[in-house]
C-alpha cells in the first residue's frame, strides 16, 4: 500500500506562485506515473499535470506555460511549481500515483486559494 503526503498549498494573490509537493511512502516497487489533479467546488476532478517514469509530461491546456511538474525518483516525490496563478486555479489539488499493476493511490488533497 502506498501512502501519499502532500504539502505546499495555501492562500496567494493573483499573479503569485506556489509549489506543491507529494511524497510517496510505503510499498513502493515502481511508480509508473505521478501527477496532480484538481477539483474546484461543484466541479469534477480534472487533470493538471502528469509525469511518467520514462520522462513524459502532460499538462492541461489551462496550465501550460504556467505550471511545471517535476519528480525526484530517489525521494519518490513529485512537485508542481505553479506560477502566474489566477483565481481560476483555486481548487483542492490531489496527488495521484500509479504503481505496479496499475494500482492508483490518491493523496488527501491540499487547498490552493488564489485571491483577486
C-alpha positions in Angstrom: 0.0 0.0 0.0 1.2 3.5 -1.0 0.7 6.5 1.2 1.0 10.0 -0.2 1.8 13.1 1.9 1.0 16.4 0.2 2.2 19.8 1.2 2.6 23.3 -0.1 -1.0 24.6 -0.6 -2.2 27.9 0.8 -3.6 31.3 0.0 -1.8 33.5 -2.6 -2.7 36.6 -4.5 -3.3 36.5 -8.2 0.0 36.5 -10.1 1.7 34.7 -7.3 3.4 31.3 -7.1 3.1 28.2 -5.0 5.0 24.9 -5.0 3.2 21.7 -4.2 5.0 18.5 -3.1 3.8 14.9 -2.8 5.9 12.3 -1.2 5.1 8.6 -1.6 5.9 6.1 1.1 5.0 2.5 1.8 5.0 -0.5 -0.5 6.7 1.2 -3.5 8.0 -1.0 -6.2 7.6 1.2 -9.2 5.8 4.5 -9.7 4.8 4.5 -13.3 3.1 7.8 -13.2 3.0 10.6 -10.7 0.8 13.6 -11.1 -1.7 16.2 -10.0 -5.4 16.6 -10.4 -7.6 19.4 -9.0 -11.2 19.8 -8.0 -13.0 23.1 -7.7 -16.2 23.4 -5.7 -19.1 21.9 -7.6 -16.9 20.6 -10.4 -15.3 17.3 -11.4 -11.7 16.4 -10.6 -9.6 17.3 -13.6 -6.1 16.6 -14.8 -3.5 19.2 -14.1 -0.2 17.5 -15.0 1.4 14.1 -15.0 5.0 12.8 -15.2 5.6 9.2 -16.3 8.6 7.0 -15.3 10.0 7.3 -18.8 10.1 11.1 -18.6 7.0 12.1 -20.4 4.9 15.0 -19.1 1.4 16.0 -19.9 -0.4 19.3 -18.9 -3.9 20.6 -19.0 -4.2 23.3 -21.6 -5.2 25.8 -18.9 -1.9 25.5 -17.1 0.6 25.1 -19.9 3.3 27.7 -19.7 2.5 28.5 -16.1 2.8 25.2 -14.2 5.8 22.8 -14.2 5.7 19.3 -12.9 8.9 17.5 -11.8 9.8 14.4 -9.9 12.6 13.2 -7.8 12.7 9.4 -8.2 15.3 9.0 -5.4 12.8 10.6 -3.0 9.6 9.2 -4.6 8.4 12.8 -4.7 6.5 14.8 -7.3 6.4 18.6 -7.4 4.1 21.1 -9.0 5.5 24.6 -9.4 2.6 26.9 -10.1 3.3 30.4 -11.4 1.1 33.3 -12.5 -1.8 31.9 -10.5 -5.3 33.2 -11.2 -8.5 32.8 -9.2 -9.5 30.2 -11.7 -6.7 27.9 -10.3 -8.5 27.8 -6.9 -9.2 24.2 -6.1 -8.2 21.3 -3.9 -5.2 19.7 -5.5 -4.8 16.0 -5.3 -1.6 13.9 -5.9 -2.0 10.7 -7.9 0.4 7.9 -8.1 0.0 4.8 -10.4 2.2 2.0 -9.4 2.8 -1.7 -10.1 -0.1 -3.3 -11.7 -1.8 0.0 -12.5 -2.9 0.5 -8.9 -3.8 4.1 -8.3 -3.3 5.9 -5.0 -4.6 9.4 -4.2 -3.4 11.9 -1.7 -5.7 13.6 0.9 -5.7 16.9 -1.1 -4.3 20.3 -0.4 -6.2 23.5 -0.8 -5.0 26.2 -3.1 -6.8 29.5 -3.0 -5.9 32.4 -5.3 -7.4 35.8 -4.4 -8.0 38.5 -6.9 
